[in-house]
Amino acid sequence: MDRWKQYSSFGGLFAVCLAAGLWGFTATGGALPWAKRSAKTLQRGVQEGGGALVDLGRGVVVAGPIRKGGLVTEFAAVTGLLTLVGIGVYLYVDRYATGSDGNERATR
């Protein structure tokens, strides 16, 4: 693949991901409400004493706007899709990777 095609593909992918991230950020109300809540929680935790940093009994914590908006299923679907894409890319590269000299690399 030509180097400029790679750069432009990466740039396009980066722009799409940036736009999706900004849209999600504005759709959920931004960081300010959660920053205030987080600051209060941290201050309360410091005043009341310690607790577990990770509590596995609570399950996965999902952001309030996602949970309250009824978007947990969509969130889980997107997370699952991205996981499958990541595994697929890993398997594709592992199977079809070639060395810098154009020869197929040695398998394990």
Gaussian input, Z-matrix of N, CA and C with variables (Angstrom, degrees):
# hf/3-21g

backbone

0 1
 N
 C     1     B1
 C     2     B2     1     A1
 N     3     B3     2     A2     1     D1
 C     4     B4     3     A3     2     D2
 C     5     B5     4     A4     3     D3
 N     6     B6     5     A5     4     D4
 C     7     B7     6     A6     5     D5
 C     8     B8     7     A7     6     D6
 N     9     B9     8     A8     7     D7
 C    10    B10     9     A9     8     D8
 C    11    B11    10    A10     9     D9
 N    12    B12    11    A11    10    D10
 C    13    B13    12    A12    11    D11
 C    14    B14    13    A13    12    D12
 N    15    B15    14    A14    13    D13
 C    16    B16    15    A15    14    D14
 C    17    B17    16    A16    15    D15
 N    18    B18    17    A17    16    D16
 C    19    B19    18    A18    17    D17
 C    20    B20    19    A19    18    D18
 N    21    B21    20    A20    19    D19
 C    22    B22    21    A21    20    D20
 C    23    B23    22    A22    21    D21
 N    24    B24    23    A23    22    D22
 C    25    B25    24    A24    23    D23
 C    26    B26    25    A25    24    D24
 N    27    B27    26    A26    25    D25
 C    28    B28    27    A27    26    D26
 C    29    B29    28    A28    27    D27
 N    30    B30    29    A29    28    D28
 C    31    B31    30    A30    29    D29
 C    32    B32    31    A31    30    D30
 N    33    B33    32    A32    31    D31
 C    34    B34    33    A33    32    D32
 C    35    B35    34    A34    33    D33
 N    36    B36    35    A35    34    D34
 C    37    B37    36    A36    35    D35
 C    38    B38    37    A37    36    D36
 N    39    B39    38    A38    37    D37
 C    40    B40    39    A39    38    D38
 C    41    B41    40    A40    39    D39
 N    42    B42    41    A41    40    D40
 C    43    B43    42    A42    41    D41
 C    44    B44    43    A43    42    D42
 N    45    B45    44    A44    43    D43
 C    46    B46    45    A45    44    D44
 C    47    B47    46    A46    45    D45
 N    48    B48    47    A47    46    D46
 C    49    B49    48    A48    47    D47
 C    50    B50    49    A49    48    D48
 N    51    B51    50    A50    49    D49
 C    52    B52    51    A51    50    D50
 C    53    B53    52    A52    51    D51
 N    54    B54    53    A53    52    D52
 C    55    B55    54    A54    53    D53
 C    56    B56    55    A55    54    D54
 N    57    B57    56    A56    55    D55
 C    58    B58    57    A57    56    D56
 C    59    B59    58    A58    57    D57
 N    60    B60    59    A59    58    D58
 C    61    B61    60    A60    59    D59
 C    62    B62    61    A61    60    D60
 N    63    B63    62    A62    61    D61
 C    64    B64    63    A63    62    D62
 C    65    B65    64    A64    63    D63
 N    66    B66    65    A65    64    D64
 C    67    B67    66    A66    65    D65
 C    68    B68    67    A67    66    D66
 N    69    B69    68    A68    67    D67
 C    70    B70    69    A69    68    D68
 C    71    B71    70    A70    69    D69
 N    72    B72    71    A71    70    D70
 C    73    B73    72    A72    71    D71
 C    74    B74    73    A73    72    D72
 N    75    B75    74    A74    73    D73
 C    76    B76    75    A75    74    D74
 C    77    B77    76    A76    75    D75
 N    78    B78    77    A77    76    D76
 C    79    B79    78    A78    77    D77
 C    80    B80    79    A79    78    D78
 N    81    B81    80    A80    79    D79
 C    82    B82    81    A81    80    D80
 C    83    B83    82    A82    81    D81
 N    84    B84    83    A83    82    D82
 C    85    B85    84    A84    83    D83
 C    86    B86    85    A85    84    D84
 N    87    B87    86    A86    85    D85
 C    88    B88    87    A87    86    D86
 C    89    B89    88    A88    87    D87
 N    90    B90    89    A89    88    D88
 C    91    B91    90    A90    89    D89
 C    92    B92    91    A91    90    D90
 N    93    B93    92    A92    91    D91
 C    94    B94    93    A93    92    D92
 C    95    B95    94    A94    93    D93
 N    96    B96    95    A95    94    D94
 C    97    B97    96    A96    95    D95
 C    98    B98    97    A97    96    D96
 N    99    B99    98    A98    97    D97
 C   100   B100    99    A99    98    D98
 C   101   B101   100   A100    99    D99
 N   102   B102   101   A101   100   D100
 C   103   B103   102   A102   101   D101
 C   104   B104   103   A103   102   D102
 N   105   B105   104   A104   103   D103
 C   106   B106   105   A105   104   D104
 C   107   B107   106   A106   105   D105
 N   108   B108   107   A107   106   D106
 C   109   B109   108   A108   107   D107
 C   110   B110   109   A109   108   D108
 N   111   B111   110   A110   109   D109
 C   112   B112   111   A111   110   D110
 C   113   B113   112   A112   111   D111
 N   114   B114   113   A113   112   D112
 C   115   B115   114   A114   113   D113
 C   116   B116   115   A115   114   D114
 N   117   B117   116   A116   115   D115
 C   118   B118   117   A117   116   D116
 C   119   B119   118   A118   117   D117
 N   120   B120   119   A119   118   D118
 C   121   B121   120   A120   119   D119
 C   122   B122   121   A121   120   D120
 N   123   B123   122   A122   121   D121
 C   124   B124   123   A123   122   D122
 C   125   B125   124   A124   123   D123
 N   126   B126   125   A125   124   D124
 C   127   B127   126   A126   125   D125
 C   128   B128   127   A127   126   D126
 N   129   B129   128   A128   127   D127
 C   130   B130   129   A129   128   D128
 C   131   B131   130   A130   129   D129
 N   132   B132   131   A131   130   D130
 C   133   B133   132   A132   131   D131
 C   134   B134   133   A133   132   D132
 N   135   B135   134   A134   133   D133
 C   136   B136   135   A135   134   D134
 C   137   B137   136   A136   135   D135
 N   138   B138   137   A137   136   D136
 C   139   B139   138   A138   137   D137
 C   140   B140   139   A139   138   D138
 N   141   B141   140   A140   139   D139
 C   142   B142   141   A141   140   D140
 C   143   B143   142   A142   141   D141
 N   144   B144   143   A143   142   D142
 C   145   B145   144   A144   143   D143
 C   146   B146   145   A145   144   D144
 N   147   B147   146   A146   145   D145
 C   148   B148   147   A147   146   D146
 C   149   B149   148   A148   147   D147
 N   150   B150   149   A149   148   D148
 C   151   B151   150   A150   149   D149
 C   152   B152   151   A151   150   D150
 N   153   B153   152   A152   151   D151
 C   154   B154   153   A153   152   D152
 C   155   B155   154   A154   153   D153
 N   156   B156   155   A155   154   D154
 C   157   B157   156   A156   155   D155
 C   158   B158   157   A157   156   D156
 N   159   B159   158   A158   157   D157
 C   160   B160   159   A159   158   D158
 C   161   B161   160   A160   159   D159
 N   162   B162   161   A161   160   D160
 C   163   B163   162   A162   161   D161
 C   164   B164   163   A163   162   D162
 N   165   B165   164   A164   163   D163
 C   166   B166   165   A165   164   D164
 C   167   B167   166   A166   165   D165
 N   168   B168   167   A167   166   D166
 C   169   B169   168   A168   167   D167
 C   170   B170   169   A169   168   D168
 N   171   B171   170   A170   169   D169
 C   172   B172   171   A171   170   D170
 C   173   B173   172   A172   171   D171
 N   174   B174   173   A173   172   D172
 C   175   B175   174   A174   173   D173
 C   176   B176   175   A175   174   D174
 N   177   B177   176   A176   175   D175
 C   178   B178   177   A177   176   D176
 C   179   B179   178   A178   177   D177
 N   180   B180   179   A179   178   D178
 C   181   B181   180   A180   179   D179
 C   182   B182   181   A181   180   D180
 N   183   B183   182   A182   181   D181
 C   184   B184   183   A183   182   D182
 C   185   B185   184   A184   183   D183
 N   186   B186   185   A185   184   D184
 C   187   B187   186   A186   185   D185
 C   188   B188   187   A187   186   D186
 N   189   B189   188   A188   187   D187
 C   190   B190   189   A189   188   D188
 C   191   B191   190   A190   189   D189
 N   192   B192   191   A191   190   D190
 C   193   B193   192   A192   191   D191
 C   194   B194   193   A193   192   D192
 N   195   B195   194   A194   193   D193
 C   196   B196   195   A195   194   D194
 C   197   B197   196   A196   195   D195
 N   198   B198   197   A197   196   D196
 C   199   B199   198   A198   197   D197
 C   200   B200   199   A199   198   D198
 N   201   B201   200   A200   199   D199
 C   202   B202   201   A201   200   D200
 C   203   B203   202   A202   201   D201
 N   204   B204   203   A203   202   D202
 C   205   B205   204   A204   203   D203
 C   206   B206   205   A205   204   D204
 N   207   B207   206   A206   205   D205
 C   208   B208   207   A207   206   D206
 C   209   B209   208   A208   207   D207
 N   210   B210   209   A209   208   D208
 C   211   B211   210   A210   209   D209
 C   212   B212   211   A211   210   D210
 N   213   B213   212   A212   211   D211
 C   214   B214   213   A213   212   D212
 C   215   B215   214   A214   213   D213
 N   216   B216   215   A215   214   D214
 C   217   B217   216   A216   215   D215
 C   218   B218   217   A217   216   D216
 N   219   B219   218   A218   217   D217
 C   220   B220   219   A219   218   D218
 C   221   B221   220   A220   219   D219
 N   222   B222   221   A221   220   D220
 C   223   B223   222   A222   221   D221
 C   224   B224   223   A223   222   D222
 N   225   B225   224   A224   223   D223
 C   226   B226   225   A225   224   D224
 C   227   B227   226   A226   225   D225
 N   228   B228   227   A227   226   D226
 C   229   B229   228   A228   227   D227
 C   230   B230   229   A229   228   D228
 N   231   B231   230   A230   229   D229
 C   232   B232   231   A231   230   D230
 C   233   B233   232   A232   231   D231
 N   234   B234   233   A233   232   D232
 C   235   B235   234   A234   233   D233
 C   236   B236   235   A235   234   D234
 N   237   B237   236   A236   235   D235
 C   238   B238   237   A237   236   D236
 C   239   B239   238   A238   237   D237
 N   240   B240   239   A239   238   D238
 C   241   B241   240   A240   239   D239
 C   242   B242   241   A241   240   D240
 N   243   B243   242   A242   241   D241
 C   244   B244   243   A243   242   D242
 C   245   B245   244   A244   243   D243
 N   246   B246   245   A245   244   D244
 C   247   B247   246   A246   245   D245
 C   248   B248   247   A247   246   D246
 N   249   B249   248   A248   247   D247
 C   250   B250   249   A249   248   D248
 C   251   B251   250   A250   249   D249
 N   252   B252   251   A251   250   D250
 C   253   B253   252   A252   251   D251
 C   254   B254   253   A253   252   D252
 N   255   B255   254   A254   253   D253
 C   256   B256   255   A255   254   D254
 C   257   B257   256   A256   255   D255
 N   258   B258   257   A257   256   D256
 C   259   B259   258   A258   257   D257
 C   260   B260   259   A259   258   D258
 N   261   B261   260   A260   259   D259
 C   262   B262   261   A261   260   D260
 C   263   B263   262   A262   261   D261
 N   264   B264   263   A263   262   D262
 C   265   B265   264   A264   263   D263
 C   266   B266   265   A265   264   D264
 N   267   B267   266   A266   265   D265
 C   268   B268   267   A267   266   D266
 C   269   B269   268   A268   267   D267
 N   270   B270   269   A269   268   D268
 C   271   B271   270   A270   269   D269
 C   272   B272   271   A271   270   D270
 N   273   B273   272   A272   271   D271
 C   274   B274   273   A273   272   D272
 C   275   B275   274   A274   273   D273
 N   276   B276   275   A275   274   D274
 C   277   B277   276   A276   275   D275
 C   278   B278   277   A277   276   D276
 N   279   B279   278   A278   277   D277
 C   280   B280   279   A279   278   D278
 C   281   B281   280   A280   279   D279
 N   282   B282   281   A281   280   D280
 C   283   B283   282   A282   281   D281
 C   284   B284   283   A283   282   D282
 N   285   B285   284   A284   283   D283
 C   286   B286   285   A285   284   D284
 C   287   B287   286   A286   285   D285
 N   288   B288   287   A287   286   D286
 C   289   B289   288   A288   287   D287
 C   290   B290   289   A289   288   D288
 N   291   B291   290   A290   289   D289
 C   292   B292   291   A291   290   D290
 C   293   B293   292   A292   291   D291
 N   294   B294   293   A293   292   D292
 C   295   B295   294   A294   293   D293
 C   296   B296   295   A295   294   D294
 N   297   B297   296   A296   295   D295
 C   298   B298   297   A297   296   D296
 C   299   B299   298   A298   297   D297
 N   300   B300   299   A299   298   D298
 C   301   B301   300   A300   299   D299
 C   302   B302   301   A301   300   D300
 N   303   B303   302   A302   301   D301
 C   304   B304   303   A303   302   D302
 C   305   B305   304   A304   303   D303
 N   306   B306   305   A305   304   D304
 C   307   B307   306   A306   305   D305
 C   308   B308   307   A307   306   D306
 N   309   B309   308   A308   307   D307
 C   310   B310   309   A309   308   D308
 C   311   B311   310   A310   309   D309
 N   312   B312   311   A311   310   D310
 C   313   B313   312   A312   311   D311
 C   314   B314   313   A313   312   D312
 N   315   B315   314   A314   313   D313
 C   316   B316   315   A315   314   D314
 C   317   B317   316   A316   315   D315
 N   318   B318   317   A317   316   D316
 C   319   B319   318   A318   317   D317
 C   320   B320   319   A319   318   D318
 N   321   B321   320   A320   319   D319
 C   322   B322   321   A321   320   D320
 C   323   B323   322   A322   321   D321

   B1=1.4419
   B2=1.5280
   B3=1.2912
   B4=1.4481
   B5=1.5324
   B6=1.3267
   B7=1.4596
   B8=1.5294
   B9=1.3383
   B10=1.4653
   B11=1.5197
   B12=1.3265
   B13=1.4682
   B14=1.5239
   B15=1.3234
   B16=1.4556
   B17=1.5248
   B18=1.3377
   B19=1.4586
   B20=1.5246
   B21=1.3226
   B22=1.4658
   B23=1.5323
   B24=1.3337
   B25=1.4651
   B26=1.5182
   B27=1.3258
   B28=1.4563
   B29=1.5247
   B30=1.3279
   B31=1.4600
   B32=1.5163
   B33=1.3464
   B34=1.4635
   B35=1.5190
   B36=1.3214
   B37=1.4596
   B38=1.5253
   B39=1.3373
   B40=1.4579
   B41=1.5232
   B42=1.3419
   B43=1.4679
   B44=1.5261
   B45=1.3258
   B46=1.4686
   B47=1.5196
   B48=1.3280
   B49=1.4701
   B50=1.5229
   B51=1.3266
   B52=1.4579
   B53=1.5264
   B54=1.3200
   B55=1.4718
   B56=1.5282
   B57=1.3302
   B58=1.4678
   B59=1.5275
   B60=1.3186
   B61=1.4542
   B62=1.5199
   B63=1.3294
   B64=1.4666
   B65=1.5222
   B66=1.3276
   B67=1.4647
   B68=1.5321
   B69=1.3324
   B70=1.4653
   B71=1.5185
   B72=1.3243
   B73=1.4631
   B74=1.5274
   B75=1.3336
   B76=1.4603
   B77=1.5299
   B78=1.3249
   B79=1.4623
   B80=1.5262
   B81=1.3365
   B82=1.4597
   B83=1.5184
   B84=1.3237
   B85=1.4532
   B86=1.5082
   B87=1.3085
   B88=1.4595
   B89=1.5150
   B90=1.3119
   B91=1.4571
   B92=1.5173
   B93=1.3171
   B94=1.4563
   B95=1.5258
   B96=1.3424
   B97=1.4675
   B98=1.5277
   B99=1.3234
   B100=1.4507
   B101=1.5188
   B102=1.3180
   B103=1.4649
   B104=1.5199
   B105=1.3252
   B106=1.4637
   B107=1.5265
   B108=1.3134
   B109=1.4640
   B110=1.5280
   B111=1.3236
   B112=1.4580
   B113=1.5207
   B114=1.3325
   B115=1.4622
   B116=1.5274
   B117=1.3338
   B118=1.4691
   B119=1.5151
   B120=1.3244
   B121=1.4572
   B122=1.5233
   B123=1.3302
   B124=1.4601
   B125=1.5224
   B126=1.3221
   B127=1.4587
   B128=1.5216
   B129=1.3274
   B130=1.4554
   B131=1.5201
   B132=1.3312
   B133=1.4588
   B134=1.5098
   B135=1.3157
   B136=1.4556
   B137=1.5184
   B138=1.3356
   B139=1.4573
   B140=1.5240
   B141=1.3264
   B142=1.4608
   B143=1.5226
   B144=1.3017
   B145=1.4544
   B146=1.5006
   B147=1.2971
   B148=1.4514
   B149=1.5091
   B150=1.2754
   B151=1.4469
   B152=1.5128
   B153=1.2949
   B154=1.4610
   B155=1.5265
   B156=1.3281
   B157=1.4578
   B158=1.5162
   B159=1.3316
   B160=1.4552
   B161=1.5209
   B162=1.3129
   B163=1.4564
   B164=1.5214
   B165=1.3184
   B166=1.4629
   B167=1.5212
   B168=1.2978
   B169=1.4556
   B170=1.5160
   B171=1.3398
   B172=1.4662
   B173=1.5171
   B174=1.3060
   B175=1.4501
   B176=1.5140
   B177=1.3143
   B178=1.4566
   B179=1.5179
   B180=1.3190
   B181=1.4575
   B182=1.5209
   B183=1.3248
   B184=1.4564
   B185=1.5275
   B186=1.3149
   B187=1.4661
   B188=1.5187
   B189=1.3245
   B190=1.4634
   B191=1.5102
   B192=1.3586
   B193=1.4697
   B194=1.5268
   B195=1.3100
   B196=1.4636
   B197=1.5263
   B198=1.3220
   B199=1.4660
   B200=1.5224
   B201=1.3334
   B202=1.4679
   B203=1.5207
   B204=1.3211
   B205=1.4566
   B206=1.5197
   B207=1.3142
   B208=1.4581
   B209=1.5150
   B210=1.3400
   B211=1.4596
   B212=1.5267
   B213=1.3131
   B214=1.4666
   B215=1.5257
   B216=1.3172
   B217=1.4662
   B218=1.5232
   B219=1.3227
   B220=1.4621
   B221=1.5278
   B222=1.3330
   B223=1.4555
   B224=1.5294
   B225=1.3214
   B226=1.4608
   B227=1.5291
   B228=1.3283
   B229=1.4660
   B230=1.5282
   B231=1.3291
   B232=1.4697
   B233=1.5227
   B234=1.3282
   B235=1.4622
   B236=1.5255
   B237=1.3135
   B238=1.4621
   B239=1.5194
   B240=1.3311
   B241=1.4615
   B242=1.5282
   B243=1.3347
   B244=1.4620
   B245=1.5232
   B246=1.3167
   B247=1.4656
   B248=1.5202
   B249=1.3338
   B250=1.4657
   B251=1.5261
   B252=1.3324
   B253=1.4632
   B254=1.5243
   B255=1.3259
   B256=1.4663
   B257=1.5154
   B258=1.3214
   B259=1.4633
   B260=1.5204
   B261=1.3362
   B262=1.4637
   B263=1.5163
   B264=1.3273
   B265=1.4644
   B266=1.5298
   B267=1.3143
   B268=1.4685
   B269=1.5260
   B270=1.3213
   B271=1.4703
   B272=1.5245
   B273=1.3307
   B274=1.4610
   B275=1.5237
   B276=1.3141
   B277=1.4639
   B278=1.5164
   B279=1.3179
   B280=1.4606
   B281=1.5238
   B282=1.3087
   B283=1.4640
   B284=1.5282
   B285=1.3287
   B286=1.4591
   B287=1.5198
   B288=1.3062
   B289=1.4661
   B290=1.5259
   B291=1.3312
   B292=1.4587
   B293=1.5122
   B294=1.2999
   B295=1.4496
   B296=1.5129
   B297=1.3357
   B298=1.4605
   B299=1.5282
   B300=1.3360
   B301=1.4577
   B302=1.5254
   B303=1.3263
   B304=1.4643
   B305=1.5213
   B306=1.2986
   B307=1.4650
   B308=1.5135
   B309=1.3207
   B310=1.4609
   B311=1.5164
   B312=1.3292
   B313=1.4689
   B314=1.5207
   B315=1.2854
   B316=1.4522
   B317=1.5272
   B318=1.3194
   B319=1.4570
   B320=1.5165
   B321=1.2949
   B322=1.4622
   B323=1.4854
   A1=108.48
   A2=116.00
   A3=121.74
   A4=110.73
   A5=116.03
   A6=120.73
   A7=111.70
   A8=117.73
   A9=119.88
   A10=111.73
   A11=116.83
   A12=119.22
   A13=109.50
   A14=116.60
   A15=119.96
   A16=110.92
   A17=116.20
   A18=120.02
   A19=111.48
   A20=116.68
   A21=118.85
   A22=111.00
   A23=117.51
   A24=120.25
   A25=110.60
   A26=115.68
   A27=119.54
   A28=110.82
   A29=116.99
   A30=120.55
   A31=111.86
   A32=116.94
   A33=120.63
   A34=112.09
   A35=116.49
   A36=120.70
   A37=110.60
   A38=116.16
   A39=120.56
   A40=111.14
   A41=117.29
   A42=121.22
   A43=110.88
   A44=117.03
   A45=120.43
   A46=110.30
   A47=117.22
   A48=120.40
   A49=111.13
   A50=117.27
   A51=120.77
   A52=110.54
   A53=116.87
   A54=120.65
   A55=110.80
   A56=117.32
   A57=120.30
   A58=110.63
   A59=117.40
   A60=120.93
   A61=112.26
   A62=116.15
   A63=119.44
   A64=111.47
   A65=116.59
   A66=119.76
   A67=110.04
   A68=116.44
   A69=119.61
   A70=112.27
   A71=115.66
   A72=120.54
   A73=110.79
   A74=116.98
   A75=119.51
   A76=111.53
   A77=117.97
   A78=120.98
   A79=111.72
   A80=117.67
   A81=120.89
   A82=112.30
   A83=117.90
   A84=120.40
   A85=114.45
   A86=117.96
   A87=120.13
   A88=112.46
   A89=115.64
   A90=121.23
   A91=113.65
   A92=119.09
   A93=120.57
   A94=113.90
   A95=120.36
   A96=117.99
   A97=112.49
   A98=117.19
   A99=120.41
   A100=111.01
   A101=117.52
   A102=119.70
   A103=110.23
   A104=117.60
   A105=120.52
   A106=110.82
   A107=116.16
   A108=119.89
   A109=110.57
   A110=116.56
   A111=120.58
   A112=110.99
   A113=117.17
   A114=120.53
   A115=110.74
   A116=117.30
   A117=120.08
   A118=111.26
   A119=116.80
   A120=120.85
   A121=111.33
   A122=115.44
   A123=118.65
   A124=111.05
   A125=117.39
   A126=119.89
   A127=111.37
   A128=116.89
   A129=120.86
   A130=110.54
   A131=116.37
   A132=120.00
   A133=112.72
   A134=116.53
   A135=120.27
   A136=110.08
   A137=117.13
   A138=120.86
   A139=111.99
   A140=117.31
   A141=121.01
   A142=112.91
   A143=118.71
   A144=120.35
   A145=110.49
   A146=115.52
   A147=121.29
   A148=113.04
   A149=113.25
   A150=122.70
   A151=107.39
   A152=116.28
   A153=120.14
   A154=109.97
   A155=116.50
   A156=119.63
   A157=111.06
   A158=117.03
   A159=121.97
   A160=107.42
   A161=116.18
   A162=121.59
   A163=108.13
   A164=116.21
   A165=120.46
   A166=112.36
   A167=118.75
   A168=121.62
   A169=113.43
   A170=117.41
   A171=120.54
   A172=113.13
   A173=118.80
   A174=121.64
   A175=110.86
   A176=116.75
   A177=122.36
   A178=108.63
   A179=116.05
   A180=121.13
   A181=108.58
   A182=116.89
   A183=123.04
   A184=107.55
   A185=116.76
   A186=121.59
   A187=111.12
   A188=115.80
   A189=122.49
   A190=115.77
   A191=119.25
   A192=118.11
   A193=112.83
   A194=117.60
   A195=120.18
   A196=109.06
   A197=116.24
   A198=121.26
   A199=110.90
   A200=117.09
   A201=120.71
   A202=112.13
   A203=117.22
   A204=120.77
   A205=113.32
   A206=117.54
   A207=120.93
   A208=113.32
   A209=117.19
   A210=121.15
   A211=112.71
   A212=117.87
   A213=120.21
   A214=110.41
   A215=118.01
   A216=120.89
   A217=110.51
   A218=116.23
   A219=119.82
   A220=111.19
   A221=116.85
   A222=121.67
   A223=110.43
   A224=116.64
   A225=120.82
   A226=110.69
   A227=117.60
   A228=120.90
   A229=111.07
   A230=116.99
   A231=120.23
   A232=110.15
   A233=117.24
   A234=120.86
   A235=110.92
   A236=116.82
   A237=120.63
   A238=112.59
   A239=116.25
   A240=120.80
   A241=110.71
   A242=116.86
   A243=119.63
   A244=111.87
   A245=117.35
   A246=120.47
   A247=110.60
   A248=116.71
   A249=120.15
   A250=111.95
   A251=117.28
   A252=120.56
   A253=110.26
   A254=116.75
   A255=120.33
   A256=112.13
   A257=117.47
   A258=121.01
   A259=110.04
   A260=116.91
   A261=120.50
   A262=112.40
   A263=117.33
   A264=120.50
   A265=109.73
   A266=116.79
   A267=120.25
   A268=110.80
   A269=117.09
   A270=120.06
   A271=111.50
   A272=117.46
   A273=121.62
   A274=110.21
   A275=116.56
   A276=120.34
   A277=110.37
   A278=116.74
   A279=119.86
   A280=111.34
   A281=117.08
   A282=120.72
   A283=112.67
   A284=117.26
   A285=120.69
   A286=114.51
   A287=118.27
   A288=120.26
   A289=110.28
   A290=115.19
   A291=120.68
   A292=108.60
   A293=116.02
   A294=120.70
   A295=111.16
   A296=116.37
   A297=120.41
   A298=111.84
   A299=117.96
   A300=120.26
   A301=112.24
   A302=117.49
   A303=121.85
   A304=113.10
   A305=117.81
   A306=120.31
   A307=109.79
   A308=113.33
   A309=117.56
   A310=108.40
   A311=115.71
   A312=118.97
   A313=109.66
   A314=115.29
   A315=120.87
   A316=109.47
   A317=116.51
   A318=120.12
   A319=109.10
   A320=115.32
   A321=120.42
   A322=111.99
   D1=140.45
   D2=179.78
   D3=-66.58
   D4=143.13
   D5=-176.73
   D6=-59.38
   D7=-40.20
   D8=-178.51
   D9=-70.16
   D10=-30.01
   D11=174.72
   D12=-67.07
   D13=-39.22
   D14=177.88
   D15=-64.04
   D16=-46.08
   D17=-179.73
   D18=-63.53
   D19=-43.33
   D20=-178.90
   D21=-69.44
   D22=-36.03
   D23=176.59
   D24=-63.99
   D25=-44.29
   D26=178.69
   D27=-65.15
   D28=-41.95
   D29=178.57
   D30=-62.04
   D31=-41.66
   D32=177.38
   D33=-64.71
   D34=-43.02
   D35=178.24
   D36=-63.42
   D37=-41.86
   D38=177.97
   D39=-61.87
   D40=-42.44
   D41=180.00
   D42=-64.32
   D43=-41.31
   D44=179.27
   D45=-64.99
   D46=-44.23
   D47=179.72
   D48=-65.87
   D49=-39.36
   D50=178.00
   D51=-63.75
   D52=-44.01
   D53=178.94
   D54=-63.49
   D55=-41.93
   D56=178.92
   D57=-65.32
   D58=-39.53
   D59=178.47
   D60=-65.53
   D61=-43.01
   D62=178.21
   D63=-66.05
   D64=-39.33
   D65=177.47
   D66=-62.72
   D67=-45.70
   D68=179.02
   D69=-62.76
   D70=-38.55
   D71=179.44
   D72=-63.10
   D73=-45.32
   D74=-179.57
   D75=-74.35
   D76=-32.16
   D77=-179.46
   D78=-67.91
   D79=-29.66
   D80=-179.33
   D81=-93.48
   D82=2.85
   D83=176.21
   D84=95.79
   D85=5.81
   D86=177.98
   D87=78.44
   D88=-170.31
   D89=-172.99
   D90=-93.36
   D91=-18.59
   D92=-171.44
   D93=-59.71
   D94=-49.16
   D95=179.58
   D96=-59.95
   D97=-38.24
   D98=-178.05
   D99=-75.40
   D100=-30.79
   D101=176.81
   D102=-66.54
   D103=-41.58
   D104=177.88
   D105=-63.72
   D106=-44.89
   D107=179.73
   D108=-64.24
   D109=-41.51
   D110=179.46
   D111=-63.65
   D112=-41.92
   D113=179.01
   D114=-62.50
   D115=-43.05
   D116=178.02
   D117=-63.34
   D118=-41.70
   D119=-179.93
   D120=-64.28
   D121=-43.70
   D122=178.93
   D123=-64.65
   D124=-42.53
   D125=179.48
   D126=-64.79
   D127=-40.67
   D128=178.20
   D129=-64.99
   D130=-39.71
   D131=179.02
   D132=-65.08
   D133=-36.95
   D134=178.15
   D135=-67.79
   D136=-38.33
   D137=-178.76
   D138=-72.02
   D139=-39.10
   D140=-174.18
   D141=-86.55
   D142=-13.78
   D143=-178.82
   D144=112.20
   D145=-178.10
   D146=-173.09
   D147=-83.46
   D148=171.29
   D149=175.73
   D150=-162.34
   D151=178.98
   D152=-179.23
   D153=-69.06
   D154=134.22
   D155=174.94
   D156=-71.28
   D157=-35.52
   D158=177.93
   D159=-123.81
   D160=120.41
   D161=179.67
   D162=-113.96
   D163=99.78
   D164=-175.77
   D165=-70.55
   D166=-17.03
   D167=179.50
   D168=-72.86
   D169=-17.49
   D170=-177.81
   D171=-83.50
   D172=-17.24
   D173=-177.12
   D174=86.08
   D175=-163.36
   D176=-177.74
   D177=-83.17
   D178=129.67
   D179=179.22
   D180=-89.57
   D181=122.69
   D182=179.89
   D183=-111.93
   D184=140.37
   D185=-178.28
   D186=-55.50
   D187=144.53
   D188=-175.98
   D189=-53.75
   D190=-48.26
   D191=-179.32
   D192=-61.37
   D193=-32.84
   D194=177.58
   D195=-70.38
   D196=-45.38
   D197=-177.96
   D198=-67.31
   D199=-46.13
   D200=-175.90
   D201=-74.09
   D202=-27.53
   D203=-179.83
   D204=-82.55
   D205=0.18
   D206=-179.78
   D207=72.44
   D208=28.93
   D209=-176.57
   D210=-104.50
   D211=17.40
   D212=-176.98
   D213=-65.32
   D214=-38.90
   D215=179.41
   D216=-63.76
   D217=-44.69
   D218=178.41
   D219=-64.88
   D220=-39.94
   D221=177.56
   D222=-61.21
   D223=-45.18
   D224=178.85
   D225=-65.18
   D226=-37.88
   D227=179.15
   D228=-65.19
   D229=-44.62
   D230=178.78
   D231=-64.53
   D232=-42.79
   D233=178.28
   D234=-61.41
   D235=-44.17
   D236=177.88
   D237=-64.12
   D238=-41.56
   D239=178.63
   D240=-62.26
   D241=-46.03
   D242=179.01
   D243=-64.43
   D244=-34.62
   D245=176.15
   D246=-64.97
   D247=-44.67
   D248=178.98
   D249=-64.77
   D250=-39.69
   D251=177.15
   D252=-62.92
   D253=-43.10
   D254=178.18
   D255=-61.27
   D256=-43.73
   D257=178.15
   D258=-65.51
   D259=-41.10
   D260=179.05
   D261=-62.89
   D262=-43.21
   D263=178.18
   D264=-63.69
   D265=-42.37
   D266=178.53
   D267=-59.80
   D268=-46.76
   D269=-179.59
   D270=-66.50
   D271=-38.98
   D272=179.19
   D273=-62.26
   D274=-48.63
   D275=-179.28
   D276=-65.49
   D277=-39.68
   D278=179.79
   D279=-64.19
   D280=-34.81
   D281=-177.25
   D282=-82.73
   D283=-40.80
   D284=-171.24
   D285=-111.65
   D286=15.76
   D287=-178.89
   D288=-68.02
   D289=141.54
   D290=175.87
   D291=-122.48
   D292=154.13
   D293=179.23
   D294=-77.78
   D295=177.34
   D296=-178.22
   D297=-69.50
   D298=-19.72
   D299=179.15
   D300=-89.35
   D301=2.66
   D302=177.42
   D303=91.59
   D304=-7.92
   D305=177.87
   D306=-85.21
   D307=148.42
   D308=177.48
   D309=-66.87
   D310=138.69
   D311=-177.04
   D312=-72.84
   D313=159.96
   D314=-179.52
   D315=-70.03
   D316=139.84
   D317=177.66
   D318=-82.97
   D319=161.04
   D320=-177.45
   D321=-72.02

